[in-house]
Amino acid sequence: MTLYGIPPRQILSSLRQKNQNLPAVSRAIYNLKAKICKDNLNNRSMVSALFEEFVKEGFVYDYLHNPLGHITHLFIAHPLSIKLAKVFSNIFVMDCTYKTNKYNMPLLDIIGVSCFNTSFYYGFVFLEREDEDSYICELNVFKKTLENREPSVIMSDRLLALMNAIKMVFPNTTNLLCIWHIEKNVLANCKKHFTNTEEFDIFISNWNNVAYSTTTTIFEQTWGEFELLYQTKQVAIEYIKNTWLPWKEKFVSAWTENYLHFGNRSSSRAEGAHSKLKSYLQVSTGGLQGTMAPCTDHFMATMGLPCAHKIQHLQGMKLSLNLIHPHWRIDTLRLNSEDDSHNDDVNKFDKLLTELSSRYQMWPLSKKEFATSMINKLLIRCLSP
């Protein structure tokens, strides 16, 4: 059960269902799991074991550590992800997520966009600090894996350290800001200055007119009208003017529509990627090595295929075909029946269909409609089990 990632409390409950008089407590299960983990490490540190797994699976990784030997930066990318990034190197979305590990290290997700407008994980970066030097270090590794290609656009939030690092490492790349996050921040910081919900909704609508101005002339006009209209809400206006207008070229349509961003104006892809990643991690206090979610047996029960836990448990052994439901096995399918009587029926049907088709061409429209109805009925009858 430990190999399948089942938590200690569930292991204990399962054991007690089989033996109600089991003389064990939760601590015994925790101690046994710790012993199993120690035995699996075989006198290696957790980080050493992790790096050996990277090498074994062909992952590209890069890391830095401080004088005490503690890791401060860890870059991870799957070889297939690197291939995808080299093919689809025009636009990437970058955003940090938190509460993914017991070391409280922020995790930078780098998300690519394919020609099918789908997202793919390019790589992950664990950072000790979210400062400019840290981002420059990791973006240089990113650039190296791209063979020094520079993306057309990198989408991010207004994280100044990351924005400055992008400008340093990718000087020819356009860094756009997520329009959705900007609206969210405007809402959070300005709503408190309005007592009427309807009035605030109109305020947000007018702000969107400013943000989506299609030309610089329209922008200047709409902003002037917006500022005049809400001159009594000076605190809200000052917040927008000081926080967002200095970056207008990075989110207002009048400027962003001049860049090749393939319709990406927000970092929502990264938000979806964060959610997907955390659904696998399950807990926010795990180490960097063990991230597999507990096995629920739901995948095998519903899909008729071995789950990741089962495959990992069988690593190095042959995967039995009995684990694969016949639905997925082409060797069990019979598309051409050897039943002669069935073949005769098919031949008769084909002959009848050809005859009807020949006559169909000579019939008037009313008769054709009748014939079409009859053919449909015959098809339904012949194809019904």
C-alpha positions in Angstrom: 0.0 0.0 0.0 2.9 2.3 0.6 4.2 1.6 -2.9 0.8 2.7 -4.2 1.0 6.0 -2.3 -1.8 5.3 0.2 -1.6 7.6 3.3 -0.8 6.0 6.7 -4.3 6.6 8.1 -5.9 4.8 5.2 -3.4 1.9 5.4 -4.3 1.5 9.1 -8.0 1.5 8.4 -7.6 -1.1 5.6 -5.6 -3.3 7.9 -8.1 -3.1 10.7 -10.9 -4.0 8.3 -9.1 -7.3 7.8 -8.1 -7.7 11.5 -10.2 -5.8 14.0 -7.8 -6.9 16.8 -4.8 -5.5 15.1 -2.4 -4.2 17.8 -1.1 -1.2 15.8 -1.4 2.6 16.0 -0.8 5.3 13.4 2.7 5.9 14.6 3.7 2.4 13.8 2.5 2.9 10.2 4.4 6.1 9.9 7.6 4.5 11.3 7.3 1.6 8.9 6.7 3.9 5.9 9.8 5.9 6.9 11.8 2.6 7.1 10.6 1.6 3.6 11.5 5.1 2.3 15.0 4.8 3.9 15.5 1.3 2.4 14.5 2.6 -1.0 17.0 5.4 -0.8 19.8 2.9 -0.1 21.9 5.4 1.9 21.3 8.1 -0.7 20.0 11.6 0.2 16.6 12.4 -1.1 18.0 14.9 -3.6 20.7 12.5 -4.9 17.9 9.9 -5.5 15.9 12.6 -7.3 18.8 13.5 -9.6 19.4 9.8 -10.4 15.8 9.5 -11.4 16.2 12.5 -13.7 19.2 10.9 -15.4 17.4 7.6 -15.7 14.4 9.1 -17.3 16.3 11.5 -19.6 15.1 14.7 -17.9 17.1 17.9 -18.4 17.8 19.6 -15.1 20.0 22.3 -13.7 20.5 23.4 -10.1 22.4 25.8 -7.8 23.0 25.5 -4.1 24.2 27.8 -1.3 27.4 27.3 0.7 25.5 25.0 3.1 24.6 22.7 0.2 20.9 23.6 0.2 19.3 23.9 -3.2 18.4 27.4 -4.2 17.3 26.8 -7.8 16.1 23.7 -9.6 15.2 23.7 -13.3 13.4 20.6 -14.6 12.2 19.8 -18.2 11.1 16.6 -19.9 12.9 15.9 -23.2 9.6 15.7 -25.1 8.7 19.1 -23.6 11.9 20.6 -24.9 11.2 19.2 -28.4 7.7 20.8 -28.3 9.2 24.1 -27.1 11.7 24.1 -30.0 8.8 23.6 -32.5 6.4 26.0 -30.9 8.8 28.6 -29.6 6.7 31.7 -30.4 4.8 32.2 -27.1 5.1 31.1 -23.5 3.2 31.9 -20.4 5.1 32.2 -17.1 3.6 32.3 -13.6 4.5 31.2 -10.1 2.4 28.9 -7.9 2.9 28.2 -4.3 2.3 25.5 -1.6 3.7 22.7 -3.7 6.4 21.5 -1.4 7.5 21.3 2.2 10.4 23.7 1.6 8.1 26.6 0.7 9.9 27.2 -2.6 7.8 29.0 -5.2 7.3 27.0 -8.4 7.6 28.8 -11.7 5.5 27.1 -14.4 6.6 27.7 -18.0 3.7 26.9 -20.4 3.9 26.6 -24.1 1.2 26.9 -26.8 0.9 24.4 -29.7 -0.5 25.0 -33.2 -3.7 23.3 -32.0 -4.0 26.1 -29.4 -3.4 23.6 -26.6 -1.1 24.1 -23.7 1.9 22.0 -22.8 4.2 22.1 -19.8 7.7 23.2 -20.9 9.4 23.1 -17.6 9.3 23.8 -13.9 11.6 25.9 -11.8 11.8 25.8 -8.0 13.2 29.1 -6.6 14.4 30.0 -3.1 13.6 33.7 -3.8 11.6 35.5 -6.4 14.2 38.1 -7.1 15.6 39.4 -10.4 18.9 37.5 -10.1 17.0 34.2 -9.6 14.8 34.7 -12.6 17.8 35.7 -14.8 19.6 32.6 -13.8 16.7 30.3 -14.7 15.7 32.2 -17.9 19.3 31.7 -19.1 18.9 27.9 -18.6 15.5 28.2 -20.4 17.2 30.1 -23.3 20.0 27.5 -23.5 17.5 24.6 -23.9 15.8 26.6 -26.7 19.2 26.8 -28.4 19.2 30.6 -27.9 15.8 31.1 -29.7 13.9 34.1 -28.5 10.1 33.8 -28.2 7.9 36.4 -29.9 5.9 36.9 -26.7 6.1 35.9 -23.0 2.9 36.4 -21.1 3.2 37.1 -17.3 1.7 39.0 -14.4 3.1 42.3 -13.2 5.9 40.7 -11.3 8.7 43.3 -11.7 11.6 40.9 -10.9 10.4 38.5 -13.7 9.6 41.3 -16.1 13.1 42.8 -15.7 14.7 39.3 -16.1 12.8 38.8 -19.3 14.0 42.1 -20.6 17.6 41.2 -19.8 17.6 37.6 -21.1 15.3 38.0 -24.1 15.8 41.6 -25.3 13.9 41.0 -28.5 10.9 39.3 -26.9 7.7 41.2 -26.1 6.5 40.8 -22.5 2.8 41.3 -22.3 0.7 41.5 -19.0 -2.3 39.4 -18.3 -5.4 41.5 -18.9 -7.5 39.2 -16.7 -5.3 39.7 -13.7 -5.3 43.4 -14.2 -9.0 43.5 -14.1 -9.0 41.3 -11.0 -6.6 43.7 -9.3 -8.6 46.8 -10.3 -11.7 45.1 -8.9 -10.0 44.2 -5.6 -8.5 47.7 -5.1 -11.3 49.9 -6.4 -14.5 48.2 -5.3 -14.2 49.5 -1.7 -14.6 53.1 -3.0 -18.1 52.4 -4.4 -21.2 51.9 -2.2 -23.4 51.0 -5.1 -22.8 47.6 -6.9 -24.4 48.8 -10.1 -22.3 51.9 -10.2 -19.1 49.8 -9.7 -20.1 47.4 -12.6 -20.4 50.5 -14.9 -17.0 51.6 -13.6 -15.4 48.2 -14.6 -17.2 48.3 -17.9 -15.8 51.8 -18.6 -12.3 50.6 -17.5 -12.5 47.7 -20.0 -13.3 50.2 -22.7 -10.0 51.9 -21.9 -8.0 48.7 -21.8 -9.5 47.4 -25.1 -9.0 50.7 -27.0 -8.0 49.7 -30.5 -5.8 52.8 -31.3 -3.7 55.2 -29.3 -6.0 58.1 -30.2 -9.0 56.2 -28.9 -7.1 55.2 -25.8 -6.2 58.9 -25.0 -9.9 59.9 -25.6 -11.4 57.1 -23.5 -8.9 57.5 -20.6 -9.6 61.3 -20.6 -13.4 60.6 -20.4 -12.9 57.9 -17.8 -10.7 60.2 -15.6 -13.3 63.0 -15.9 -16.3 60.8 -15.2 -14.8 59.5 -12.0 -13.0 62.6 -10.7 -14.9 62.1 -7.4 -13.3 58.7 -7.0 -9.8 60.1 -7.0 -8.2 57.3 -4.9 -9.4 54.7 -7.5 -8.2 56.8 -10.4 -4.8 57.3 -8.8 -4.4 53.6 -8.2 -5.0 52.8 -11.8 -2.8 55.7 -13.0 0.1 54.8 -10.8 -0.1 51.0 -10.9 -1.2 50.2 -14.4 -0.9 53.1 -16.8 2.9 53.0 -16.8 2.6 49.5 -18.3 -0.1 50.4 -20.8 2.0 49.2 -23.8 1.9 45.7 -22.3 -1.8 45.3 -22.0 -3.9 47.9 -23.9 -5.1 46.6 -27.2 -3.8 49.7 -29.1 -0.2 48.4 -28.5 -0.6 44.6 -27.9 -2.4 44.0 -31.2 0.8 44.9 -33.0 2.5 41.7 -31.6 2.3 38.1 -32.6 0.5 36.7 -29.5 -1.8 34.2 -31.3 -4.8 35.5 -29.3 -3.2 35.0 -25.9 -4.0 38.1 -23.8 -4.1 36.4 -20.3 -2.1 33.9 -18.3 -5.1 31.7 -17.8 -3.2 28.8 -19.3 -0.8 28.9 -16.4 -3.7 29.0 -13.9 -5.1 25.9 -15.5 -1.6 24.3 -15.4 -1.3 25.1 -11.7 -4.6 23.4 -11.0 -3.7 20.3 -13.0 -0.3 20.1 -11.3 -1.7 20.4 -7.8 -4.3 17.7 -8.5 -1.4 15.3 -9.0 0.6 16.6 -6.0 -2.4 16.2 -3.6 -0.5 17.7 -0.6 1.5 20.9 -0.2 4.1 19.5 2.2 5.6 16.7 0.1 9.3 16.4 -0.9 10.6 17.0 -4.3 10.9 13.3 -5.1 7.6 11.7 -4.1 4.7 13.4 -5.9 2.5 10.6 -7.0 -1.1 10.8 -5.8 -2.6 8.0 -3.7 -4.1 5.2 -5.8 -7.9 5.0 -5.7 -8.3 2.2 -8.3 -10.8 4.4 -10.1 -8.7 4.6 -13.3 -8.3 0.8 -13.6 -12.0 0.3 -12.8 -13.3 2.8 -15.3 -10.8 2.6 -18.1 -9.7 -1.0 -18.1 -6.0 0.0 -18.2 -3.3 -0.2 -15.5 -2.8 3.1 -13.6 0.5 4.8 -13.1 0.8 3.2 -9.6 0.5 -0.3 -11.0 3.0 0.4 -13.8 5.4 1.9 -11.4 5.0 -1.2 -9.1 5.7 -3.4 -12.1 8.7 -1.5 -13.2 11.3 -3.8 -14.7 8.8 -6.6 -15.1 6.6 -7.6 -18.1 3.2 -5.9 -18.3 0.6 -8.7 -18.6 -1.9 -8.4 -21.4 -4.5 -9.5 -18.9 -4.3 -6.0 -17.4 -5.5 -4.5 -20.7 -9.3 -4.8 -21.3 -10.2 -6.4 -24.6 -11.8 -3.1 -25.7 -8.3 -1.7 -26.2 -6.7 -4.8 -27.7 -6.7 -4.9 -31.5 -5.6 -8.6 -31.4 -9.0 -9.5 -29.9 -11.1 -7.7 -32.5 -12.6 -9.4 -35.5 -13.5 -6.9 -38.2 -13.8 -9.6 -40.9 -16.0 -12.5 -39.9 -15.3 -16.0 -41.1 -18.9 -17.0 -40.9 -19.9 -18.0 -44.4 -23.6 -17.5 -43.7 -22.9 -14.0 -42.6 -20.9 -13.4 -45.8 -23.8 -14.6 -47.9 -26.1 -12.2 -46.1 -23.7 -9.3 -46.8 -23.4 -10.3 -50.4 -27.2 -10.4 -50.8 -27.5 -7.0 -49.1 -24.8 -5.5 -51.4 -26.6 -6.9 -54.5 -29.9 -5.5 -53.3 -28.4 -2.1 -52.5 -26.8 -1.9 -56.0 -30.1 -2.8 -57.7 -32.0 -0.2 -55.7 -29.3 2.4 -56.5 -29.6 1.7 -60.2 -33.4 2.0 -60.2 -33.3 5.0 -57.9 -31.7 7.2 -60.6 -34.7 6.7 -62.9 -37.4 7.3 -60.4 -39.4 10.5 -59.9 -38.7 12.6 -56.8 -41.7 11.2 -54.8 -40.6 7.7 -55.4 -37.0 8.5 -54.5 -38.1 9.8 -51.1 -40.0 6.5 -50.6 -37.0 4.5 -51.7 -34.6 6.5 -49.4 -36.9 5.7 -46.5 -36.9 2.0 -47.4 -33.1 1.8 -47.7 -32.7 3.5 -44.3 -35.0 0.8 -42.8 -33.0 -1.9 -44.4 -29.8 -0.5 -43.2 -31.1 -0.3 -39.6 -32.4 -3.8 -39.9 -29.2 -5.3 -41.3 -26.9 -3.4 -38.9 -28.9 -4.1 -35.8 -27.3 -6.7 -33.5 
